[in-house]
Amino acid sequence: NIKELTCDSLLSNISMVFQNVYLFHDTIRANICFGKPDATEAEMIEAAKKACCHDFIMEFPEGYDTKVGERGNNLSGGQQQRVSIGRALINNPALMLADEPTGNLDSENTKEIIALLRRFNRDFNQTVVIITHDENIAVSADRVIQIEDGHITRDEVMRQ
């Protein structure tokens, strides 16, 4: 029962990824570790690897100490979203909520982000809830719950 959980307990088990990524005008390191400032180097790298951003980060001359620029403008949209996912993963949440996580991405980055989100359940035993209007994303889910006007109009198990 969610009413029996403390706010701190709830927040330590849930992370969120949004359509409009906001990265701070700081380093990639600071952006990933924002949710866990005391994260070790190994924890940060593990989160980045899970988010499939470690490799491109290491291509920058300053690696994790690369400044992302105002609102992350030194990174592509796909790179920004992956850093955002790394930030969401730094606490190793049991549940990740992804609200239109591909809404601002091209089709290639969309495919990669969806494949990445699907891996969390399969490889890392984390539950991902994707909120989307895109039927192409919904069909890749294990379960689809469609809500219209506040009512469930579809509840379908897609795969087990």
C-alpha positions in Angstrom: 0.0 0.0 0.0 1.6 3.2 -1.2 0.0 5.2 1.6 2.1 3.2 4.1 5.4 4.3 2.5 7.4 7.3 3.6 8.1 9.9 1.0 11.9 9.1 1.3 11.3 5.4 0.8 9.1 6.0 -2.2 11.6 8.4 -3.8 14.5 6.1 -3.2 12.7 3.3 -5.2 11.4 5.3 -8.1 13.2 7.3 -10.8 11.7 9.3 -13.6 12.7 10.0 -17.2 10.9 12.8 -19.0 10.3 13.8 -22.6 11.9 17.1 -22.2 15.3 16.4 -20.8 16.8 19.0 -18.5 20.5 18.8 -18.0 22.3 21.2 -15.7 25.0 23.6 -17.1 27.6 21.4 -15.4 29.6 18.2 -16.2 28.3 14.9 -17.3 29.4 13.6 -14.0 27.4 16.1 -12.0 24.3 15.5 -14.2 24.4 11.7 -13.7 25.2 11.9 -10.0 22.6 14.6 -9.3 20.2 12.1 -7.6 23.0 10.6 -5.6 25.8 13.1 -4.9 27.8 10.6 -2.8 27.9 8.1 -5.6 31.2 6.4 -6.1 33.0 6.5 -9.4 32.1 2.8 -10.0 28.4 3.5 -9.3 28.4 6.4 -11.8 30.1 4.3 -14.5 27.7 1.4 -13.9 24.7 3.7 -14.3 26.2 5.2 -17.5 26.9 1.8 -18.9 23.4 0.6 -18.2 22.1 3.8 -19.9 24.4 3.1 -22.9 26.2 6.4 -22.6 29.6 5.4 -21.1 31.2 4.8 -24.6 30.3 8.2 -26.1 31.2 9.9 -22.8 34.7 8.4 -23.0 35.1 9.7 -26.5 35.1 13.3 -25.2 38.6 14.6 -24.3 37.4 15.4 -20.7 35.3 12.2 -20.3 32.8 12.5 -17.5 34.2 16.0 -16.7 32.9 17.3 -20.0 30.6 20.3 -19.6 27.2 19.7 -21.3 26.5 23.3 -21.9 23.3 25.2 -21.2 20.4 22.7 -21.1 22.8 20.1 -22.5 23.2 21.8 -25.9 26.7 20.3 -26.4 25.1 16.8 -26.7 22.7 15.4 -29.3 19.1 14.6 -28.2 19.8 10.9 -27.9 22.9 11.6 -25.8 21.0 13.9 -23.6 18.3 11.3 -23.0 20.9 8.6 -22.2 22.5 10.9 -19.7 19.1 11.5 -18.2 18.5 7.8 -18.0 21.9 7.3 -16.3 20.8 9.9 -13.7 17.6 8.0 -13.2 19.6 4.7 -12.7 22.2 6.0 -10.3 20.0 4.9 -7.3 19.3 1.5 -8.9 15.5 2.1 -8.6 13.0 -0.8 -8.5 10.7 1.3 -10.7 11.4 3.7 -13.5 8.7 5.9 -14.9 9.4 7.1 -18.4 7.0 9.9 -19.7 7.2 10.1 -23.5 10.9 9.3 -23.3 11.3 9.3 -27.1 9.0 12.3 -27.9 11.8 14.6 -29.1 14.0 12.0 -30.7 14.5 10.8 -34.3 13.4 7.3 -35.3 16.9 5.8 -34.9 17.4 7.2 -31.3 13.8 6.2 -30.5 14.5 2.5 -31.4 17.7 2.6 -29.3 16.0 4.1 -26.3 13.1 1.7 -26.4 15.5 -1.3 -26.7 17.4 0.2 -23.7 14.3 0.5 -21.6 13.2 -3.0 -22.4 16.6 -4.3 -21.2 16.0 -2.9 -17.7 13.3 -5.5 -16.9 15.0 -8.4 -18.6 18.6 -7.8 -17.6 18.4 -5.7 -14.4 15.1 -6.8 -12.9 13.7 -3.3 -12.9 10.2 -2.4 -13.8 9.7 0.3 -16.4 6.4 2.1 -16.9 6.4 4.0 -20.2 3.7 6.6 -20.6 3.2 7.3 -24.3 0.8 8.2 -27.1 2.9 6.3 -29.6 1.4 2.9 -30.5 4.7 1.7 -31.9 6.3 2.0 -28.5 3.3 0.4 -26.8 3.5 -2.7 -28.9 7.0 -3.4 -27.6 5.8 -3.5 -24.0 5.0 -6.6 -21.9 1.7 -5.2 -20.9 -0.4 -2.3 -22.3 -2.9 -0.4 -20.2 -4.8 2.3 -22.2 -6.5 5.1 -20.4 -9.0 7.4 -22.0 -10.9 10.1 -20.1 -9.6 8.6 -16.8 -10.9 5.1 -17.5 -9.0 2.0 -18.5 -10.2 1.0 -22.0 -7.6 -1.7 -22.6 -5.5 -3.9 -20.4 -3.6 -6.5 -22.5 -0.6 -8.7 -21.7 1.5 -8.5 -24.8 4.2 -11.0 -23.8 5.2 -12.9 -20.7 
